[in-house]
Amino acid sequence: MFKSVKVRDYMNTELVTFTPHTDLFKAIDMLVAHRISGAPVVDEQGYLVGVLSESDCLRGILSGSYFEEACGSVAAFMSEVVETIDADADILKAAAHFVERGRRRLPVMEHGRLVGQISRRDLLRALKNFNEHGAPKKH
Protein backbone atom coordinates (compact mmCIF):
# COMPACT_ATOMS: atom_id res chain seq x y z
CA MET A 1 0.00 0.00 0.00
CA PHE A 2 2.58 2.65 1.07
CA LYS A 3 5.23 1.16 -1.23
CA SER A 4 3.61 3.03 -4.11
CA VAL A 5 4.26 6.36 -2.38
CA LYS A 6 7.70 7.64 -3.34
CA VAL A 7 10.04 9.97 -1.47
CA ARG A 8 9.90 12.36 -4.45
CA ASP A 9 6.15 12.81 -3.86
CA TYR A 10 6.72 14.43 -0.45
CA MET A 11 10.29 15.72 -0.43
CA ASN A 12 10.99 19.41 0.01
CA THR A 13 12.70 20.87 -3.05
CA GLU A 14 13.08 24.43 -1.76
CA LEU A 15 16.16 23.87 0.35
CA VAL A 16 18.36 26.07 2.44
CA THR A 17 21.89 24.99 1.54
CA PHE A 18 25.35 26.10 2.53
CA THR A 19 28.74 25.94 0.89
CA PRO A 20 31.80 24.77 2.80
CA HIS A 21 33.00 28.40 2.83
CA THR A 22 29.86 29.81 4.48
CA ASP A 23 30.66 31.55 7.76
CA LEU A 24 29.37 29.44 10.67
CA PHE A 25 27.52 32.36 12.28
CA LYS A 26 25.81 33.16 8.96
CA ALA A 27 24.74 29.50 8.75
CA ILE A 28 23.39 29.64 12.31
CA ASP A 29 21.42 32.78 11.43
CA MET A 30 19.88 30.99 8.44
CA LEU A 31 18.98 27.89 10.45
CA VAL A 32 17.26 30.03 13.06
CA ALA A 33 15.52 32.27 10.51
CA HIS A 34 14.14 29.28 8.59
CA ARG A 35 13.32 27.29 11.74
CA ILE A 36 15.25 24.23 10.59
CA SER A 37 17.64 21.99 12.48
CA GLY A 38 20.15 21.41 9.71
CA ALA A 39 20.90 21.82 6.01
CA PRO A 40 22.89 20.19 3.21
CA VAL A 41 26.30 21.55 2.26
CA VAL A 42 27.04 21.63 -1.48
CA ASP A 43 30.14 22.48 -3.48
CA GLU A 44 30.33 24.98 -6.35
CA GLN A 45 29.00 22.35 -8.79
CA GLY A 46 26.03 21.57 -6.54
CA TYR A 47 27.30 18.19 -5.33
CA LEU A 48 26.50 17.19 -1.78
CA VAL A 49 29.65 17.32 0.38
CA GLY A 50 28.19 17.34 3.88
CA VAL A 51 25.41 18.32 6.24
CA LEU A 52 25.45 20.99 8.93
CA SER A 53 23.28 20.29 11.99
CA GLU A 54 22.47 22.21 15.13
CA SER A 55 24.89 19.92 16.99
CA ASP A 56 27.65 20.79 14.53
CA CYS A 57 26.95 24.50 15.12
CA LEU A 58 27.08 24.08 18.89
CA ARG A 59 30.36 22.21 18.55
CA GLY A 60 31.72 25.12 16.51
CA ILE A 61 30.62 27.69 19.06
CA LEU A 62 32.13 25.70 21.93
CA SER A 63 35.36 25.21 20.02
CA GLY A 64 35.57 28.91 19.21
CA SER A 65 34.90 30.01 22.77
CA TYR A 66 37.38 27.48 24.14
CA PHE A 67 40.11 28.92 21.94
CA GLU A 68 38.70 32.47 22.27
CA GLU A 69 38.50 33.02 18.53
CA ALA A 70 35.93 33.20 15.76
CA CYS A 71 34.28 29.93 14.84
CA GLY A 72 35.26 29.75 11.17
CA SER A 73 33.48 28.22 8.24
CA VAL A 74 30.91 25.47 7.79
CA ALA A 75 33.63 23.15 6.38
CA ALA A 76 35.34 22.95 9.75
CA PHE A 77 32.26 21.61 11.56
CA MET A 78 29.94 19.93 9.04
CA SER A 79 29.43 16.18 8.99
CA GLU A 80 31.07 14.85 5.83
CA VAL A 81 29.59 11.37 6.02
CA VAL A 82 26.04 11.87 4.83
CA GLU A 83 23.29 9.30 4.75
CA THR A 84 21.03 9.89 1.75
CA ILE A 85 17.99 8.34 0.11
CA ASP A 86 17.04 7.97 -3.53
CA ALA A 87 14.12 10.03 -4.85
CA ASP A 88 12.40 6.85 -6.08
CA ALA A 89 12.63 5.03 -2.74
CA ASP A 90 9.29 4.29 -1.13
CA ILE A 91 8.34 6.19 2.00
CA LEU A 92 8.43 3.01 4.09
CA LYS A 93 12.18 2.76 3.43
CA ALA A 94 12.57 6.38 4.56
CA ALA A 95 10.43 5.76 7.65
CA ALA A 96 12.48 2.70 8.59
CA HIS A 97 15.68 4.70 8.18
CA PHE A 98 14.38 7.45 10.48
CA VAL A 99 13.32 4.95 13.13
CA GLU A 100 16.45 2.77 12.97
CA ARG A 101 19.00 5.58 12.66
CA GLY A 102 17.33 8.35 14.67
CA ARG A 103 17.68 10.91 11.86
CA ARG A 104 15.41 13.95 11.44
CA ARG A 105 15.97 14.45 7.73
CA LEU A 106 17.64 12.86 4.74
CA PRO A 107 19.03 14.50 1.62
CA VAL A 108 17.29 13.09 -1.46
CA MET A 109 19.47 12.15 -4.41
CA GLU A 110 18.77 11.45 -8.07
CA HIS A 111 21.54 10.42 -10.47
CA GLY A 112 24.14 11.48 -7.91
CA ARG A 113 22.74 15.00 -7.47
CA LEU A 114 20.92 16.58 -4.54
CA VAL A 115 17.28 17.15 -5.57
CA GLY A 116 15.55 17.64 -2.23
CA GLN A 117 15.25 16.65 1.38
CA ILE A 118 12.72 14.53 3.25
CA SER A 119 11.99 14.86 6.95
CA ARG A 120 10.04 12.88 9.50
CA ARG A 121 7.34 15.54 9.33
CA ASP A 122 7.09 15.09 5.54
CA LEU A 123 6.51 11.36 6.08
CA LEU A 124 3.83 12.00 8.67
CA ARG A 125 2.10 14.30 6.18
CA ALA A 126 2.30 11.56 3.52
CA LEU A 127 0.80 8.96 5.85
CA LYS A 128 -1.96 11.36 6.91
CA ASN A 129 -2.82 12.18 3.29
CA PHE A 130 -2.80 8.53 2.31
CA ASN A 131 -5.03 7.65 5.25
CA GLU A 132 -7.50 10.43 4.39
CA HIS A 133 -7.50 10.12 0.61
CA GLY A 134 -5.92 6.81 -0.34
CA ALA A 135 -3.39 8.32 -2.73
CA PRO A 136 -0.30 10.53 -2.56
CA LYS A 137 -0.83 14.28 -2.61
CA LYS A 138 2.06 16.24 -4.03
CA HIS A 139 2.83 19.62 -2.50
Secondary structure, DSSP 8 states (H G I E B T S, - for coil): -GGGSBGGGT-B-S---B-TTSBHHHHHHHHHHHT-SEEEEE-TTS-EEEEEEHHHHHHHHHHHHHTTS---BGGGTSB-S---EETTSBHHHHHHHHHHH--SEEEEEETTEEEEEEEHHHHHHHHHHHHHHSS----
